[in-house]
Amino acid sequence: MINLTAIQLAEIVLGQVIGDSGFTIRNVITDSRVPVSGNGSMFIALVGPNHNGHEFIGELYNIRNIKAYLVEKGEVDYTNYPNATFVEVDDTLQALQKLAAYHRNRFVYPVIGITGSNGKTIVKEWLNQLLFSEYQIVRSPRSYNSQVGVPLSVLQMDNHFDLAIFEAGISKPGEMVKLQPIIDPTIGIFTNIGMPHQENFDDIDEKVNEKLKLFREVKTLIYCKDHAVIDAVVQDNTLLADNQLLTWGQNKESKVQIMSVKREAGKTLVHVHYNNHEHTITIPFTDAASFENAMHCVATMLLLGYSLQDIDTRLQRLQPVAMRLELKEGINDCSVINDSYNSDLGSLAIAIDFLMQQKQHERHVVILSDILESGYAPEQLYSKVAQMLEDKGVDLLIGIGPEISRYDYAFEIEAEFYSSTHEFLLDLKRKEIRDAAILVKGSRKFHFEQISAALERKVHRTTLEINLNAIAHNLNYYRSLLNPGVKVMAMVKAFSYGSGSYEIANLLQFQRVDYLGVAYTDEGVSLREAGISLPIVVLNPSFGTYELMVEFNLEPEIYNITGLKEFINVLNRVGVSSYGIHIKIDSGMHRLGFTPDQLDELIAILKSTNSVRVKSIFSHLAASDEPHHDQFTKCQIETFQKACNVLSDVLGYQPIRHILNTGGIERYPEAQFEMVRLGIGLYGISPTHGDKLMPISTLRSKVIQVKQIKPGDTVGYSRKGIVDTPTTVVTIPVGYADGLSRMLGNGNYSMMLNGTLVPTIGNISMDTCTLNANGVEVKEGDEVIVFGNKPTITDMAKAMGTIPYEVLTSISQRVKRVYFQE
Ligand SMILES: *Cc1c(COP(=O)(O)O)cnc(C)c1O
């Protein structure tokens, strides 16, 4: 709760109030897309590389009833919003940061600030797992550690907490100086230093120095003395005295000294010496990263006064931290989102936002356990949860656990309560949740994995996993190449290049692309039925579907006279005028479109009717990614531009113009016109900009049988896989009916099995294929990566002699898609 009047806030951020200076601001939002209650919320209009928050004020004011805004000078015409209060500043991000720094100063309890290249979120979550029984802890939701995420995290601080844990991440010099006064940590943890974001720093010392700025005012800094680079920079730094450093490591001068480390089944035994005490503590993990993260927690607890014995007992509480939200297909036409991330209000809010994004279902259900580590007293906690569910528009709560059940009266939305997971599962057999998006979110001890298992559709053992964050990342990368104001049509034809329909469209709508492009009318209809409201262009509509298009508000590509006449007939019949259409010009591809000599006839028809309105004129490049055709491409662009000029002259208005696909966006910045059409790049593939993109899909399968065969034996149909040495053959359940081309058999392609690339052996069958796993330790159930980070889709396309587009779109619908968001 911020609880400041507009005038108080204006003083803090050095701004001016326009409107009611007594208006009380209780909380702030920066994301115009997520649902909140209008009451006391202030929208901060941030200006980012891809979005200008000021553009959304109209929607927030008219539809969402938000009454207060923090805006930049000159961006808003205040007379349009007579009932709103504005605070006007030069720079809204700076103002948000000032506000957070002010808010931070209201509290005197300890604040732990964590930075470093890896492990920030885990250390934060683990400290919470270890300390929540003594402390009321406020912490960053998930990995909110950016220039915007940090202030939003700090604004959660409140008087009833007594410990705060915030993480800070930076990607370039100059950022940490801004985060330091906002977090103003009293205890610092420097996790480690590695390569992420190295490109913006001259060298590693510069990066360490920049991160160290977070700890300028700490009482104590914790780090691992075995990290020589960090140690050297810290020692050179004159701001921190030796008695402010709490180091750990095997280095003899570490204050928390590791005498020995022994790994055993599933755990690591660490003999530790600290302040004349010795003890062997047990970390319930064996990997190096978990060891390091746990040791940071150990040092922090020693600083807070816990004994090594006590720490040892508590370490057994540590649970792995799941970093992502998964969306899976459920039974009874439901979608299930699984979030086993530790429950706190911040991450609950994020998970519910993801739930509400699932527009394919009208009903949104939350299954929630007792929240164990929130830092709030139960009564206050559940009334906050109740308010959140209501504000965000959740339709049904299923509360599981004695505590949430005790506070059932706090919930005004439809709700059911069960005292245990077992009781709910018994009831689930009798009741049916249909056609709903369901968020399953429970503290670990409630074993909600049993609920997800009951709700999810059982899947074929091969899945195509889609990373929604990667799609957003790729979209934003291409946006960064666009001139200001250029719109984006995202191509979601062919099941979004094989990766999904409404699941992808929901994300793109949330990311505010301007248009969606599909190939056929039925693809557009499915999107509308799934609740997608963006404008949709149908590139290849058949005449018979024109009425359906009008019914579902889909806009056709018009590429010939017959189509145009037919469409106008339909519009006349249903009595619609000024319906949006998109005129395709054939500038040299010679597939679909009006050639320049057909323009006169086109114009004559357009002039004779008011049924249609040309929303855009476009064309398609034949070889945008091939430099040896650049001359031809330039001619295409010129032909297109001329046609546009002719058309707009006679129409008397200027339709949107667009010609660039992915390759074109990369190579012809001068031809962006008013819009571009982004396809394959969104899905992570580009011949030239590939290193800037994230792969979005991983095709995973599992070993279902392992065999040892002898020299002279053969594998598979037609006995093509002949072996001359003893050979380990593994079978996985993916075949050509799943989209695995037969061209990939007989050693023409390799897949990743337990860290090694292993070749196919023998022919690919319809439902299975076989791999030669010689030299690899393998057992049934081991995972096989068919493509993903390595091998990549491009590797597979090369082995097939085709292009990645074909690989992506060939994965059959029988392979279940699983979506996740980090
Ligand atoms: C598929 C398609 C695109 C997208 O092309 P990419 O190369 O995948 O970016 C753009 N425009 C039209 C007309 C298309 O059919």
The ligand as an SDF file (V2000), in Angstrom:
LIG
                    3D

 15 15  0  0  0  0  0  0  0  0999 V2000
    3.6870  -16.4470  -44.6300 C   0  0  0  0  0  0  0  0  0  0  0  0
    3.6560  -15.0850  -45.0900 C   0  0  0  0  0  0  0  0  0  0  0  0
    4.4690  -14.1040  -44.4860 C   0  0  0  0  0  0  0  0  0  0  0  0
    5.4940  -14.4110  -43.4350 C   0  0  0  0  0  0  0  0  0  0  0  0
    6.7080  -14.7900  -44.0260 O   0  0  0  0  0  0  0  0  0  0  0  0
    7.9830  -15.1780  -43.1580 P   0  0  0  0  0  0  0  0  0  0  0  0
    9.0620  -15.3960  -44.1280 O   0  0  0  0  0  0  0  0  0  0  0  0
    7.6260  -16.3980  -42.4030 O   0  0  0  0  0  0  0  0  0  0  0  0
    8.2370  -14.0240  -42.2440 O   0  0  0  0  0  0  0  0  0  0  0  0
    4.2890  -12.8070  -44.8820 C   0  0  0  0  0  0  0  0  0  0  0  0
    3.4110  -12.4860  -45.8520 N   0  0  0  0  0  0  0  0  0  0  0  0
    2.6390  -13.3900  -46.4610 C   0  0  0  0  0  0  0  0  0  0  0  0
    1.6930  -12.9550  -47.5230 C   0  0  0  0  0  0  0  0  0  0  0  0
    2.7350  -14.7330  -46.1200 C   0  0  0  0  0  0  0  0  0  0  0  0
    1.9820  -15.6280  -46.7300 O   0  0  0  0  0  0  0  0  0  0  0  0
  1  2  1  0
  2  3  1  0
  2 14  2  0
  3  4  1  0
  3 10  2  0
  4  5  1  0
  5  6  1  0
  6  7  2  0
  6  8  1  0
  6  9  1  0
 10 11  1  0
 11 12  2  0
 12 13  1  0
 12 14  1  0
 14 15  1  0
M  END
$$$$
